[in-house]
Amino acid sequence: MDNGLISETNWKNLIENLKKENVISINNSGDALKILDKCILDAMKKRIKDLENFGVLYSGALDSTVIAKICNDLETDFTCYTIGFEDSKDVIYSEKAAELLSLKLKIKILSQDDLEDALKNVVRILNNTNPVYISIACVTYLALKFAKDNNEKVVLNGLGAEEIFCGYQRHLLGNSQAIHLESWRGLKEMWKVDLERDYLIAQHLNVGVRTPFMDKDLIVNAMRINPSLKINNNMKKIILRRYAEGLSIPKEIAYRPKTAGQYGSKINSEIKKIAKKNNFVSVKDYLETLKK
């Protein structure tokens, strides 16, 4: 994503090569935090070293707050961009986190017209009418468009953190080795699930997207951390939350439960309302009409 989109085959080969000889070898949180402190900071510095100013796609949750806090600590010139409908969780949490951390934040409160316009564009850009895929894509489209409307040429996002730090329900497998393998599988499938989608949208809008959590060194080292330090039955991304605490991110932000962007912004529920308004029972049927 940082320098364009490689082919799906090359991506899968890259992940397979990173996976080779990668074993779980970091078994205590102190060592894990030391590794993360170096790798995350290095990944961030690589992606902002040539930028005079840039944007951060911001939800007020863990991943984007880690990125924003490091950018702040490095005294860089950046702005956080949040999109969402009135009173959505992402808008509420972003305002709160920005105030607590003294972040420069711009918020766009969405209207149904904004979302209808995004739906038409996203369906055509991606040539896809899967409701879940499109709802996620609309979050990306509207956030990138908002940043572009504010003259940003490059933005950072938190893509990849869910995979390497075990942020999904499917990572709840109990057995560390099974979780480890599931994380690698998820990374391998990211090209089709996430990378292609975000790249096509960014290309359409002519905005550069950089992804610190997908840094190769960070992936390799994060994947050496025992999954028992990342996830249990009560919490996901545990070690990243502890790392966030070490950055002096308030606990209420660091330990905010994950809410997927399409829900945190209320985009998913508003898409259903738009489909109903246009006399469609099924969102899928409504999206099919946008391809024409």
FIMIKOL-771854 format. One record per residue (C-alpha): residue number from 1; x negated, y negated, z negated. Coordinates in Angstrom, 2 decimals. Layout:
// residues N
{pos = NUM	c1 = X	c2 = Y	c3 = Z}
...
This chain:
// residues 292
{pos = 1	c1 = 0.00	c2 = 0.00	c3 = 0.00}
{pos = 2	c1 = -2.81	c2 = -2.43	c3 = -0.82}
{pos = 3	c1 = -4.27	c2 = -2.34	c3 = 2.69}
{pos = 4	c1 = -1.36	c2 = -1.07	c3 = 4.73}
{pos = 5	c1 = 0.34	c2 = 2.31	c3 = 4.88}
{pos = 6	c1 = -1.67	c2 = 5.45	c3 = 5.60}
{pos = 7	c1 = 0.04	c2 = 8.41	c3 = 7.24}
{pos = 8	c1 = 2.04	c2 = 10.84	c3 = 5.15}
{pos = 9	c1 = -0.47	c2 = 13.61	c3 = 5.96}
{pos = 10	c1 = -3.42	c2 = 11.48	c3 = 4.90}
{pos = 11	c1 = -1.64	c2 = 10.48	c3 = 1.70}
{pos = 12	c1 = -0.93	c2 = 14.08	c3 = 0.76}
{pos = 13	c1 = -4.52	c2 = 15.05	c3 = 1.55}
{pos = 14	c1 = -5.77	c2 = 12.17	c3 = -0.62}
{pos = 15	c1 = -3.68	c2 = 13.32	c3 = -3.59}
{pos = 16	c1 = -4.78	c2 = 16.93	c3 = -3.10}
{pos = 17	c1 = -8.43	c2 = 15.80	c3 = -3.11}
{pos = 18	c1 = -7.90	c2 = 13.77	c3 = -6.30}
{pos = 19	c1 = -6.21	c2 = 16.77	c3 = -7.88}
{pos = 20	c1 = -9.16	c2 = 19.12	c3 = -7.18}
{pos = 21	c1 = -11.14	c2 = 19.83	c3 = -10.33}
{pos = 22	c1 = -8.90	c2 = 17.42	c3 = -12.26}
{pos = 23	c1 = -8.14	c2 = 19.07	c3 = -15.57}
{pos = 24	c1 = -6.55	c2 = 17.93	c3 = -18.81}
{pos = 25	c1 = -9.58	c2 = 16.90	c3 = -20.86}
{pos = 26	c1 = -8.54	c2 = 13.87	c3 = -22.95}
{pos = 27	c1 = -6.70	c2 = 15.15	c3 = -25.98}
{pos = 28	c1 = -6.63	c2 = 12.30	c3 = -28.47}
{pos = 29	c1 = -5.08	c2 = 8.87	c3 = -28.17}
{pos = 30	c1 = -8.23	c2 = 6.95	c3 = -29.13}
{pos = 31	c1 = -10.18	c2 = 8.34	c3 = -26.17}
{pos = 32	c1 = -7.19	c2 = 7.89	c3 = -23.89}
{pos = 33	c1 = -6.80	c2 = 4.23	c3 = -24.83}
{pos = 34	c1 = -10.52	c2 = 3.55	c3 = -24.24}
{pos = 35	c1 = -10.29	c2 = 5.08	c3 = -20.77}
{pos = 36	c1 = -7.11	c2 = 3.18	c3 = -19.94}
{pos = 37	c1 = -8.55	c2 = -0.09	c3 = -21.20}
{pos = 38	c1 = -11.35	c2 = 0.13	c3 = -18.64}
{pos = 39	c1 = -9.45	c2 = 1.69	c3 = -15.74}
{pos = 40	c1 = -6.36	c2 = -0.54	c3 = -15.84}
{pos = 41	c1 = -8.44	c2 = -3.70	c3 = -16.18}
{pos = 42	c1 = -10.71	c2 = -2.64	c3 = -13.29}
{pos = 43	c1 = -7.68	c2 = -1.81	c3 = -11.14}
{pos = 44	c1 = -6.18	c2 = -5.23	c3 = -11.84}
{pos = 45	c1 = -9.39	c2 = -7.13	c3 = -11.13}
{pos = 46	c1 = -9.83	c2 = -5.36	c3 = -7.78}
{pos = 47	c1 = -6.38	c2 = -6.44	c3 = -6.65}
{pos = 48	c1 = -6.52	c2 = -10.10	c3 = -7.64}
{pos = 49	c1 = -10.19	c2 = -11.01	c3 = -7.11}
{pos = 50	c1 = -9.55	c2 = -12.59	c3 = -3.68}
{pos = 51	c1 = -6.32	c2 = -14.38	c3 = -4.63}
{pos = 52	c1 = -5.97	c2 = -18.01	c3 = -5.65}
{pos = 53	c1 = -2.34	c2 = -17.44	c3 = -6.60}
{pos = 54	c1 = 0.15	c2 = -14.61	c3 = -6.34}
{pos = 55	c1 = 3.42	c2 = -13.20	c3 = -7.65}
{pos = 56	c1 = 4.35	c2 = -10.37	c3 = -9.98}
{pos = 57	c1 = 7.64	c2 = -8.54	c3 = -9.44}
{pos = 58	c1 = 9.01	c2 = -8.62	c3 = -12.95}
{pos = 59	c1 = 11.74	c2 = -6.74	c3 = -14.82}
{pos = 60	c1 = 10.76	c2 = -7.53	c3 = -18.41}
{pos = 61	c1 = 10.00	c2 = -3.83	c3 = -18.97}
{pos = 62	c1 = 6.76	c2 = -2.01	c3 = -19.78}
{pos = 63	c1 = 4.96	c2 = -1.63	c3 = -16.45}
{pos = 64	c1 = 5.46	c2 = -5.12	c3 = -15.08}
{pos = 65	c1 = 4.77	c2 = -6.65	c3 = -18.50}
{pos = 66	c1 = 1.40	c2 = -4.88	c3 = -18.73}
{pos = 67	c1 = 0.51	c2 = -6.32	c3 = -15.32}
{pos = 68	c1 = 1.71	c2 = -9.81	c3 = -16.23}
{pos = 69	c1 = -0.03	c2 = -9.82	c3 = -19.63}
{pos = 70	c1 = -3.38	c2 = -8.86	c3 = -18.09}
{pos = 71	c1 = -2.96	c2 = -11.53	c3 = -15.41}
{pos = 72	c1 = -2.29	c2 = -14.03	c3 = -18.19}
{pos = 73	c1 = -5.28	c2 = -12.87	c3 = -20.22}
{pos = 74	c1 = -7.49	c2 = -13.26	c3 = -17.12}
{pos = 75	c1 = -6.19	c2 = -16.84	c3 = -16.78}
{pos = 76	c1 = -5.05	c2 = -16.36	c3 = -13.18}
{pos = 77	c1 = -2.52	c2 = -18.48	c3 = -11.29}
{pos = 78	c1 = 0.58	c2 = -16.34	c3 = -10.90}
{pos = 79	c1 = 4.35	c2 = -16.44	c3 = -11.20}
{pos = 80	c1 = 6.71	c2 = -13.68	c3 = -12.30}
{pos = 81	c1 = 9.82	c2 = -13.11	c3 = -10.16}
{pos = 82	c1 = 12.99	c2 = -11.49	c3 = -11.50}
{pos = 83	c1 = 16.20	c2 = -10.79	c3 = -9.63}
{pos = 84	c1 = 19.51	c2 = -9.55	c3 = -11.00}
{pos = 85	c1 = 23.16	c2 = -10.28	c3 = -11.45}
{pos = 86	c1 = 24.37	c2 = -12.47	c3 = -14.30}
{pos = 87	c1 = 23.78	c2 = -10.87	c3 = -17.72}
{pos = 88	c1 = 21.93	c2 = -7.90	c3 = -16.25}
{pos = 89	c1 = 19.39	c2 = -6.21	c3 = -18.52}
{pos = 90	c1 = 16.45	c2 = -7.20	c3 = -16.31}
{pos = 91	c1 = 17.41	c2 = -10.87	c3 = -16.41}
{pos = 92	c1 = 17.94	c2 = -10.83	c3 = -20.17}
{pos = 93	c1 = 14.73	c2 = -8.95	c3 = -20.96}
{pos = 94	c1 = 12.63	c2 = -10.93	c3 = -18.48}
{pos = 95	c1 = 13.67	c2 = -14.22	c3 = -20.05}
{pos = 96	c1 = 12.92	c2 = -12.89	c3 = -23.51}
{pos = 97	c1 = 9.54	c2 = -11.37	c3 = -22.59}
{pos = 98	c1 = 8.45	c2 = -14.44	c3 = -20.64}
{pos = 99	c1 = 9.18	c2 = -16.64	c3 = -23.64}
{pos = 100	c1 = 7.35	c2 = -14.34	c3 = -26.05}
{pos = 101	c1 = 4.29	c2 = -14.05	c3 = -23.79}
{pos = 102	c1 = 4.30	c2 = -17.58	c3 = -22.30}
{pos = 103	c1 = 4.73	c2 = -16.31	c3 = -18.74}
{pos = 104	c1 = 5.68	c2 = -18.52	c3 = -15.83}
{pos = 105	c1 = 8.97	c2 = -16.98	c3 = -14.70}
{pos = 106	c1 = 11.42	c2 = -17.65	c3 = -11.89}
{pos = 107	c1 = 14.80	c2 = -15.91	c3 = -11.91}
{pos = 108	c1 = 17.29	c2 = -15.53	c3 = -9.10}
{pos = 109	c1 = 20.83	c2 = -14.75	c3 = -10.22}
{pos = 110	c1 = 22.27	c2 = -12.72	c3 = -7.38}
{pos = 111	c1 = 25.64	c2 = -13.13	c3 = -5.75}
{pos = 112	c1 = 27.56	c2 = -10.50	c3 = -3.82}
{pos = 113	c1 = 26.72	c2 = -12.44	c3 = -0.64}
{pos = 114	c1 = 23.01	c2 = -12.01	c3 = -1.42}
{pos = 115	c1 = 23.51	c2 = -8.28	c3 = -1.87}
{pos = 116	c1 = 25.67	c2 = -7.83	c3 = 1.23}
{pos = 117	c1 = 23.02	c2 = -9.57	c3 = 3.31}
{pos = 118	c1 = 20.32	c2 = -7.36	c3 = 1.75}
{pos = 119	c1 = 22.32	c2 = -4.19	c3 = 2.42}
{pos = 120	c1 = 22.70	c2 = -5.02	c3 = 6.11}
{pos = 121	c1 = 18.98	c2 = -5.68	c3 = 6.48}
{pos = 122	c1 = 17.75	c2 = -2.76	c3 = 4.40}
{pos = 123	c1 = 19.92	c2 = -0.17	c3 = 6.15}
{pos = 124	c1 = 18.57	c2 = -1.33	c3 = 9.51}
{pos = 125	c1 = 14.95	c2 = -1.65	c3 = 8.37}
{pos = 126	c1 = 14.91	c2 = 1.84	c3 = 6.88}
{pos = 127	c1 = 17.46	c2 = 3.51	c3 = 9.18}
{pos = 128	c1 = 18.85	c2 = 5.23	c3 = 6.10}
{pos = 129	c1 = 22.25	c2 = 5.32	c3 = 4.41}
{pos = 130	c1 = 21.50	c2 = 7.35	c3 = 1.29}
{pos = 131	c1 = 23.18	c2 = 5.32	c3 = -1.50}
{pos = 132	c1 = 20.47	c2 = 5.91	c3 = -4.13}
{pos = 133	c1 = 17.62	c2 = 5.20	c3 = -1.70}
{pos = 134	c1 = 19.31	c2 = 2.05	c3 = -0.43}
{pos = 135	c1 = 20.15	c2 = 0.72	c3 = -3.89}
{pos = 136	c1 = 16.49	c2 = 1.00	c3 = -4.91}
{pos = 137	c1 = 15.42	c2 = -0.54	c3 = -1.62}
{pos = 138	c1 = 17.71	c2 = -3.52	c3 = -2.21}
{pos = 139	c1 = 15.90	c2 = -4.27	c3 = -5.47}
{pos = 140	c1 = 12.59	c2 = -4.36	c3 = -3.59}
{pos = 141	c1 = 14.00	c2 = -6.37	c3 = -0.69}
{pos = 142	c1 = 15.65	c2 = -9.03	c3 = -2.85}
{pos = 143	c1 = 12.63	c2 = -9.37	c3 = -5.16}
{pos = 144	c1 = 10.17	c2 = -9.67	c3 = -2.28}
{pos = 145	c1 = 12.44	c2 = -12.10	c3 = -0.44}
{pos = 146	c1 = 12.71	c2 = -14.25	c3 = -3.58}
{pos = 147	c1 = 8.91	c2 = -14.30	c3 = -3.91}
{pos = 148	c1 = 8.52	c2 = -15.16	c3 = -0.22}
{pos = 149	c1 = 11.10	c2 = -17.96	c3 = -0.50}
{pos = 150	c1 = 8.77	c2 = -19.37	c3 = -3.16}
{pos = 151	c1 = 5.83	c2 = -19.23	c3 = -0.72}
{pos = 152	c1 = 4.13	c2 = -16.17	c3 = -2.21}
{pos = 153	c1 = 2.03	c2 = -14.22	c3 = 0.28}
{pos = 154	c1 = 1.00	c2 = -11.40	c3 = -2.08}
{pos = 155	c1 = 2.76	c2 = -9.79	c3 = -5.05}
{pos = 156	c1 = 1.85	c2 = -7.09	c3 = -7.56}
{pos = 157	c1 = 4.23	c2 = -4.39	c3 = -8.74}
{pos = 158	c1 = 4.21	c2 = -1.45	c3 = -11.15}
{pos = 159	c1 = 4.68	c2 = 1.36	c3 = -8.64}
{pos = 160	c1 = 3.01	c2 = 4.59	c3 = -9.72}
{pos = 161	c1 = 3.17	c2 = 4.16	c3 = -13.50}
{pos = 162	c1 = 6.15	c2 = 6.50	c3 = -13.79}
{pos = 163	c1 = 4.22	c2 = 9.34	c3 = -12.16}
{pos = 164	c1 = 0.85	c2 = 9.07	c3 = -13.90}
{pos = 165	c1 = 2.30	c2 = 8.31	c3 = -17.35}
{pos = 166	c1 = 5.33	c2 = 10.67	c3 = -17.24}
{pos = 167	c1 = 8.25	c2 = 8.26	c3 = -17.08}
{pos = 168	c1 = 10.91	c2 = 10.49	c3 = -15.54}
{pos = 169	c1 = 13.39	c2 = 12.93	c3 = -17.04}
{pos = 170	c1 = 11.94	c2 = 15.64	c3 = -14.80}
{pos = 171	c1 = 8.67	c2 = 15.38	c3 = -16.74}
{pos = 172	c1 = 10.40	c2 = 16.82	c3 = -19.82}
{pos = 173	c1 = 9.13	c2 = 20.35	c3 = -19.30}
{pos = 174	c1 = 7.62	c2 = 21.05	c3 = -22.72}
{pos = 175	c1 = 4.50	c2 = 22.80	c3 = -21.42}
{pos = 176	c1 = 1.55	c2 = 20.43	c3 = -20.82}
{pos = 177	c1 = 0.27	c2 = 22.27	c3 = -17.76}
{pos = 178	c1 = 3.74	c2 = 22.30	c3 = -16.18}
{pos = 179	c1 = 4.09	c2 = 18.55	c3 = -16.79}
{pos = 180	c1 = 0.60	c2 = 17.99	c3 = -15.36}
{pos = 181	c1 = 1.50	c2 = 19.86	c3 = -12.16}
{pos = 182	c1 = 4.84	c2 = 18.06	c3 = -11.88}
{pos = 183	c1 = 3.07	c2 = 14.70	c3 = -12.06}
{pos = 184	c1 = 0.74	c2 = 15.70	c3 = -9.24}
{pos = 185	c1 = 3.71	c2 = 16.95	c3 = -7.22}
{pos = 186	c1 = 5.48	c2 = 13.63	c3 = -7.76}
{pos = 187	c1 = 2.41	c2 = 11.67	c3 = -6.67}
{pos = 188	c1 = 2.19	c2 = 13.76	c3 = -3.52}
{pos = 189	c1 = 5.85	c2 = 13.09	c3 = -2.68}
{pos = 190	c1 = 5.60	c2 = 9.35	c3 = -3.31}
{pos = 191	c1 = 4.87	c2 = 8.61	c3 = 0.33}
{pos = 192	c1 = 8.34	c2 = 9.62	c3 = 1.44}
{pos = 193	c1 = 10.11	c2 = 8.59	c3 = -1.77}
{pos = 194	c1 = 8.51	c2 = 5.18	c3 = -2.40}
{pos = 195	c1 = 5.57	c2 = 4.11	c3 = -0.24}
{pos = 196	c1 = 7.19	c2 = 4.21	c3 = 3.19}
{pos = 197	c1 = 10.27	c2 = 2.36	c3 = 1.91}
{pos = 198	c1 = 8.38	c2 = -0.43	c3 = 0.18}
{pos = 199	c1 = 5.89	c2 = -0.83	c3 = 3.03}
{pos = 200	c1 = 8.58	c2 = -1.17	c3 = 5.70}
{pos = 201	c1 = 10.41	c2 = -3.79	c3 = 3.64}
{pos = 202	c1 = 7.22	c2 = -5.72	c3 = 2.84}
{pos = 203	c1 = 6.18	c2 = -5.59	c3 = 6.50}
{pos = 204	c1 = 9.58	c2 = -6.88	c3 = 7.59}
{pos = 205	c1 = 9.33	c2 = -9.80	c3 = 5.16}
{pos = 206	c1 = 5.60	c2 = -10.32	c3 = 5.84}
{pos = 207	c1 = 4.64	c2 = -10.15	c3 = 2.15}
{pos = 208	c1 = 1.60	c2 = -8.26	c3 = 0.88}
{pos = 209	c1 = 2.22	c2 = -5.78	c3 = -1.95}
{pos = 210	c1 = -0.54	c2 = -4.55	c3 = -4.24}
{pos = 211	c1 = -0.15	c2 = -1.66	c3 = -6.67}
{pos = 212	c1 = -2.63	c2 = -1.56	c3 = -9.59}
{pos = 213	c1 = -1.26	c2 = 1.66	c3 = -11.08}
{pos = 214	c1 = -2.03	c2 = 3.48	c3 = -7.84}
{pos = 215	c1 = -5.75	c2 = 2.78	c3 = -8.08}
{pos = 216	c1 = -7.64	c2 = 6.02	c3 = -7.37}
{pos = 217	c1 = -9.88	c2 = 5.84	c3 = -10.44}
{pos = 218	c1 = -6.90	c2 = 5.07	c3 = -12.65}
{pos = 219	c1 = -4.92	c2 = 8.00	c3 = -11.22}
{pos = 220	c1 = -7.79	c2 = 10.44	c3 = -11.78}
{pos = 221	c1 = -8.44	c2 = 9.31	c3 = -15.36}
{pos = 222	c1 = -4.79	c2 = 8.96	c3 = -16.35}
{pos = 223	c1 = -4.20	c2 = 12.48	c3 = -15.09}
{pos = 224	c1 = -6.96	c2 = 13.76	c3 = -17.39}
{pos = 225	c1 = -4.89	c2 = 12.64	c3 = -20.39}
{pos = 226	c1 = -2.97	c2 = 15.42	c3 = -22.09}
{pos = 227	c1 = 0.73	c2 = 15.05	c3 = -21.23}
{pos = 228	c1 = 1.52	c2 = 15.49	c3 = -24.94}
{pos = 229	c1 = 0.13	c2 = 11.96	c3 = -25.37}
{pos = 230	c1 = 2.43	c2 = 10.67	c3 = -22.62}
{pos = 231	c1 = 5.82	c2 = 12.24	c3 = -23.27}
{pos = 232	c1 = 7.91	c2 = 14.04	c3 = -25.85}
{pos = 233	c1 = 11.61	c2 = 14.67	c3 = -26.36}
{pos = 234	c1 = 12.09	c2 = 11.20	c3 = -27.84}
{pos = 235	c1 = 9.97	c2 = 8.97	c3 = -25.63}
{pos = 236	c1 = 8.32	c2 = 8.68	c3 = -22.22}
{pos = 237	c1 = 5.08	c2 = 6.88	c3 = -21.25}
{pos = 238	c1 = 3.94	c2 = 6.93	c3 = -24.88}
{pos = 239	c1 = 0.24	c2 = 6.23	c3 = -24.23}
{pos = 240	c1 = 1.01	c2 = 3.31	c3 = -21.93}
{pos = 241	c1 = 3.28	c2 = 1.84	c3 = -24.61}
{pos = 242	c1 = 0.45	c2 = 2.15	c3 = -27.14}
{pos = 243	c1 = -1.89	c2 = 0.50	c3 = -24.64}
{pos = 244	c1 = 0.63	c2 = -2.33	c3 = -24.26}
{pos = 245	c1 = 0.65	c2 = -2.80	c3 = -28.04}
{pos = 246	c1 = -3.13	c2 = -3.17	c3 = -27.86}
{pos = 247	c1 = -2.60	c2 = -6.03	c3 = -25.41}
{pos = 248	c1 = -0.46	c2 = -7.74	c3 = -28.08}
{pos = 249	c1 = 2.75	c2 = -7.11	c3 = -26.16}
{pos = 250	c1 = 5.59	c2 = -7.18	c3 = -28.72}
{pos = 251	c1 = 7.02	c2 = -3.77	c3 = -29.63}
{pos = 252	c1 = 10.51	c2 = -4.73	c3 = -28.49}
{pos = 253	c1 = 9.10	c2 = -5.10	c3 = -24.97}
{pos = 254	c1 = 6.52	c2 = -2.31	c3 = -25.08}
{pos = 255	c1 = 9.11	c2 = 0.18	c3 = -26.32}
{pos = 256	c1 = 12.05	c2 = -0.95	c3 = -24.24}
{pos = 257	c1 = 13.74	c2 = 2.19	c3 = -22.85}
{pos = 258	c1 = 13.31	c2 = 2.64	c3 = -19.12}
{pos = 259	c1 = 16.15	c2 = 1.38	c3 = -16.95}
{pos = 260	c1 = 15.76	c2 = 1.95	c3 = -13.22}
{pos = 261	c1 = 15.74	c2 = -1.27	c3 = -11.21}
{pos = 262	c1 = 19.03	c2 = -0.63	c3 = -9.44}
{pos = 263	c1 = 20.74	c2 = -0.35	c3 = -12.86}
{pos = 264	c1 = 18.75	c2 = -2.98	c3 = -14.76}
{pos = 265	c1 = 19.64	c2 = -5.54	c3 = -12.10}
{pos = 266	c1 = 23.28	c2 = -4.34	c3 = -11.79}
{pos = 267	c1 = 22.70	c2 = -3.86	c3 = -8.06}
{pos = 268	c1 = 24.01	c2 = -0.29	c3 = -8.12}
{pos = 269	c1 = 27.36	c2 = -1.22	c3 = -9.66}
{pos = 270	c1 = 27.73	c2 = -4.25	c3 = -7.39}
{pos = 271	c1 = 27.19	c2 = -2.11	c3 = -4.28}
{pos = 272	c1 = 30.15	c2 = 0.02	c3 = -5.39}
{pos = 273	c1 = 32.26	c2 = -3.13	c3 = -5.74}
{pos = 274	c1 = 31.27	c2 = -4.30	c3 = -2.26}
{pos = 275	c1 = 32.18	c2 = -0.93	c3 = -0.73}
{pos = 276	c1 = 35.55	c2 = -1.03	c3 = -2.49}
{pos = 277	c1 = 36.13	c2 = -4.63	c3 = -1.39}
{pos = 278	c1 = 35.60	c2 = -3.47	c3 = 2.19}
{pos = 279	c1 = 38.16	c2 = -0.68	c3 = 1.68}
{pos = 280	c1 = 35.71	c2 = 2.21	c3 = 1.42}
{pos = 281	c1 = 36.06	c2 = 4.88	c3 = -1.26}
{pos = 282	c1 = 32.53	c2 = 6.11	c3 = -0.58}
{pos = 283	c1 = 29.43	c2 = 3.89	c3 = -0.67}
{pos = 284	c1 = 27.86	c2 = 6.25	c3 = 1.87}
{pos = 285	c1 = 30.72	c2 = 5.62	c3 = 4.34}
{pos = 286	c1 = 30.35	c2 = 1.87	c3 = 3.88}
{pos = 287	c1 = 26.59	c2 = 2.02	c3 = 4.48}
{pos = 288	c1 = 27.14	c2 = 4.04	c3 = 7.66}
{pos = 289	c1 = 29.06	c2 = 1.12	c3 = 9.14}
{pos = 290	c1 = 26.04	c2 = -1.16	c3 = 8.60}
{pos = 291	c1 = 23.91	c2 = 0.91	c3 = 10.99}
{pos = 292	c1 = 26.10	c2 = -0.08	c3 = 13.92}
